[in-house]
Amino acid sequence: MLAIVSSINALSVLALTAGILLLTAAGNARTSHDTKPDAIRTFRVHIPEKEIADLRRRIAATRWPDKETVTDRSQGVQLEKLQALVRYWGTDYDWRKAEAKLNSLPQFVTTIDGLDIYFIHVRSRPNTLALIMTHGWPGSVFELLKTIGPLTDPTAHGGRAEDAFDLVLPSMPGYGFSEKPKGTGWSPDRIARAWDVLMTRLGYTRYVAQGGDWGAIIADVMGRQAPPGLLGIHVNRQDRAATIPPDVAKALSHGEPAPAGLTAEEWAVFDQIKDFSKQGTGYAVIMATRPQTIGYGLADSPVGLAAWVYDTFAEWVFTRGDPERSLTRDDVLDNITLYWVTNTAVSSARLYWENKLNFFEPKHVSIPVAVSVFPDELYAAPRSWTERAYPKLIYYNKLNKGGHFAAWEQPQLFTEELRAAFKSLRELEAGWWDAHNARVSPRRTRQHRRHDRYGLNRAGGGSGLPV
């Protein structure tokens, strides 16, 4: 399921021969020591066994609430459903397998704007298109892992060599192994700027960005900021603020009837937004107004955290109400356990508090945009609204299966969408590289020499070492 870059061992050998010293950081990871402010340090996950034992102890000591008084999910996560998941979590679930997934990949940390940012960086063949993908809440880099193999090694997954991407998967500040902000100000705008710094630091002067959930908001903001190296963006969750027309936004924000002249599809989306605003935003309102208050329970009770996360999984997957039909139990628990062992329930929730983007204020994205609409996404703007929002819409496609966690639930479809979405930009990029190589020929470029140094021009992919 998870493709492993073939030269990871080469990375380990290089690290050892270079005399890199691995130090324990925050009790749960090891990073190479480098004091330079823009240094890129290698990273390896290891959660102490005593923390895993404490998790199991807390699970066993859970005081359960009464059973719900309804036969459906209208009151939240059903007791029997959660107890079955937690029973497995406290006995047979193995976090070390999750660690092994992460440690099989090239992981790094670098300091940007005073904060340590964790990211996975997998290189493909030389001069390929670079892609930065951002997760959302209550997700993590785990929701993107199934796409790494198909995106970086397409010939092994039904694609063509020219479909390959260099892949960068960062954790947002306060999520996973990225550092938790100690002050305010880490809004989507600041994260978007940090991502451009990250891509530049990795040596990419031209790249594309992708996201779902918060990742889509970050991608939209990057599109609005339009840094020089960003060629275009792809989203699999359209931002309401970016796509809802002003007259529709006004009606929704004031509780008015839908504007006249809407098509049947636009009417249906209008009603969908109204229903979600009434029934589906409670989690966001709590985290946007009282992240610290909700955090006491989430940080102290693993079952409370599991219920909080599982409830959104149940609502947002393609198989509504039954996440385990779209994801495995281990998929679900890998993600929940990551939040637990890093104690990031509160720090991740604060992104909602930090967000100052107006829900119904249109954003102006002037660069090329591609959109994939999965059928059980929480909001799917009609093409008419999407074209108005994105003047340079280069791709729009509706899929027949998949939900909010598209990369996790449907990695093959998701991968095919990215290949198609960025095809035109890739062709432009290929032309740029042809012109660039013609200018520097017959000398080999600096990047080619670096690829040779780390064996990246040989078959089998790259080591993920930063340039």
Secondary structure in CASP SS format (residue, H / E / C, confidence):
PFRMAT SS
TARGET T0000
AUTHOR 0000-0000-0000
METHOD secondary structure of the structure
MODEL  1
M C 1.00
L C 1.00
A C 1.00
I C 1.00
V C 1.00
S C 1.00
S C 1.00
I H 1.00
N H 1.00
A H 1.00
L H 1.00
S H 1.00
V H 1.00
L H 1.00
A H 1.00
L H 1.00
T H 1.00
A C 1.00
G C 1.00
I C 1.00
L C 1.00
L E 1.00
L E 1.00
T E 1.00
A E 1.00
A C 1.00
G C 1.00
N C 1.00
A E 1.00
R E 1.00
T E 1.00
S E 1.00
H C 1.00
D C 1.00
T C 1.00
K C 1.00
P C 1.00
D C 1.00
A C 1.00
I E 1.00
R E 1.00
T E 1.00
F E 1.00
R E 1.00
V E 1.00
H C 1.00
I C 1.00
P C 1.00
E H 1.00
K H 1.00
E H 1.00
I H 1.00
A H 1.00
D H 1.00
L H 1.00
R H 1.00
R H 1.00
R H 1.00
I H 1.00
A H 1.00
A C 1.00
T C 1.00
R C 1.00
W C 1.00
P C 1.00
D C 1.00
K C 1.00
E C 1.00
T C 1.00
V C 1.00
T C 1.00
D C 1.00
R C 1.00
S C 1.00
Q C 1.00
G C 1.00
V C 1.00
Q C 1.00
L H 1.00
E H 1.00
K H 1.00
L H 1.00
Q H 1.00
A H 1.00
L H 1.00
V H 1.00
R H 1.00
Y H 1.00
W H 1.00
G C 1.00
T C 1.00
D C 1.00
Y C 1.00
D C 1.00
W H 1.00
R H 1.00
K H 1.00
A H 1.00
E H 1.00
A H 1.00
K H 1.00
L H 1.00
N H 1.00
S C 1.00
L C 1.00
P C 1.00
Q E 1.00
F E 1.00
V E 1.00
T E 1.00
T E 1.00
I E 1.00
D C 1.00
G C 1.00
L E 1.00
D E 1.00
I E 1.00
Y E 1.00
F E 1.00
I E 1.00
H E 1.00
V E 1.00
R C 1.00
S C 1.00
R C 1.00
P C 1.00
N C 1.00
T C 1.00
L E 1.00
A E 1.00
L E 1.00
I E 1.00
M E 1.00
T E 1.00
H C 1.00
G C 1.00
W C 1.00
P C 1.00
G C 1.00
S C 1.00
V H 1.00
F H 1.00
E H 1.00
L H 1.00
L H 1.00
K H 1.00
T H 1.00
I H 1.00
G H 1.00
P H 1.00
L H 1.00
T H 1.00
D C 1.00
P H 1.00
T H 1.00
A H 1.00
H H 1.00
G C 1.00
G C 1.00
R C 1.00
A H 1.00
E H 1.00
D H 1.00
A C 1.00
F E 1.00
D E 1.00
L E 1.00
V E 1.00
L E 1.00
P E 1.00
S C 1.00
M C 1.00
P C 1.00
G C 1.00
Y C 1.00
G C 1.00
F C 1.00
S C 1.00
E C 1.00
K C 1.00
P C 1.00
K C 1.00
G C 1.00
T C 1.00
G C 1.00
W C 1.00
S C 1.00
P H 1.00
D H 1.00
R H 1.00
I H 1.00
A H 1.00
R H 1.00
A H 1.00
W H 1.00
D H 1.00
V H 1.00
L H 1.00
M H 1.00
T H 1.00
R H 1.00
L C 1.00
G C 1.00
Y C 1.00
T C 1.00
R C 1.00
Y E 1.00
V E 1.00
A E 1.00
Q E 1.00
G E 1.00
G C 1.00
D C 1.00
W H 1.00
G H 1.00
A H 1.00
I H 1.00
I H 1.00
A H 1.00
D H 1.00
V H 1.00
M H 1.00
G H 1.00
R H 1.00
Q H 1.00
A C 1.00
P C 1.00
P C 1.00
G C 1.00
L E 1.00
L E 1.00
G E 1.00
I E 1.00
H E 1.00
V E 1.00
N C 1.00
R C 1.00
Q C 1.00
D C 1.00
R H 1.00
A H 1.00
A H 1.00
T H 1.00
I C 1.00
P C 1.00
P H 1.00
D H 1.00
V H 1.00
A H 1.00
K H 1.00
A H 1.00
L H 1.00
S H 1.00
H C 1.00
G C 1.00
E C 1.00
P C 1.00
A C 1.00
P C 1.00
A C 1.00
G C 1.00
L C 1.00
T C 1.00
A H 1.00
E H 1.00
E H 1.00
W H 1.00
A H 1.00
V H 1.00
F H 1.00
D H 1.00
Q H 1.00
I H 1.00
K H 1.00
D H 1.00
F H 1.00
S H 1.00
K H 1.00
Q H 1.00
G C 1.00
T C 1.00
G H 1.00
Y H 1.00
A H 1.00
V H 1.00
I H 1.00
M H 1.00
A H 1.00
T H 1.00
R C 1.00
P H 1.00
Q H 1.00
T H 1.00
I H 1.00
G H 1.00
Y H 1.00
G H 1.00
L H 1.00
A H 1.00
D H 1.00
S C 1.00
P H 1.00
V H 1.00
G H 1.00
L H 1.00
A H 1.00
A H 1.00
W H 1.00
V H 1.00
Y H 1.00
D H 1.00
T H 1.00
F H 1.00
A H 1.00
E H 1.00
W H 1.00
V C 1.00
F C 1.00
T C 1.00
R C 1.00
G C 1.00
D C 1.00
P H 1.00
E H 1.00
R H 1.00
S C 1.00
L C 1.00
T C 1.00
R H 1.00
D H 1.00
D H 1.00
V H 1.00
L H 1.00
D H 1.00
N H 1.00
I H 1.00
T H 1.00
L H 1.00
Y H 1.00
W H 1.00
V H 1.00
T H 1.00
N C 1.00
T C 1.00
A H 1.00
V H 1.00
S H 1.00
S H 1.00
A H 1.00
R H 1.00
L H 1.00
Y H 1.00
W H 1.00
E H 1.00
N C 1.00
K C 1.00
L C 1.00
N C 1.00
F C 1.00
F C 1.00
E C 1.00
P C 1.00
K C 1.00
H C 1.00
V C 1.00
S C 1.00
I C 1.00
P C 1.00
V E 1.00
A E 1.00
V E 1.00
S E 1.00
V E 1.00
F C 1.00
P C 1.00
D E 1.00
E C 1.00
L C 1.00
Y C 1.00
A C 1.00
A C 1.00
P C 1.00
R H 1.00
S H 1.00
W H 1.00
T H 1.00
E H 1.00
R H 1.00
A H 1.00
Y C 1.00
P C 1.00
K C 1.00
L E 1.00
I E 1.00
Y E 1.00
Y E 1.00
N E 1.00
K E 1.00
L C 1.00
N C 1.00
K C 1.00
G C 1.00
G E 1.00
H C 1.00
F C 1.00
A H 1.00
A H 1.00
W H 1.00
E H 1.00
Q C 1.00
P H 1.00
Q H 1.00
L H 1.00
F H 1.00
T H 1.00
E H 1.00
E H 1.00
L H 1.00
R H 1.00
A H 1.00
A H 1.00
F C 1.00
K H 1.00
S H 1.00
L H 1.00
R H 1.00
E H 1.00
L H 1.00
E H 1.00
A H 1.00
G H 1.00
W H 1.00
W H 1.00
D H 1.00
A H 1.00
H H 1.00
N H 1.00
A H 1.00
R H 1.00
V H 1.00
S C 1.00
P C 1.00
R C 1.00
R C 1.00
T C 1.00
R H 1.00
Q H 1.00
H H 1.00
R H 1.00
R H 1.00
H H 1.00
D H 1.00
R H 1.00
Y C 1.00
G C 1.00
L C 1.00
N C 1.00
R C 1.00
A C 1.00
G C 1.00
G C 1.00
G C 1.00
S C 1.00
G C 1.00
L C 1.00
P C 1.00
V C 1.00
END
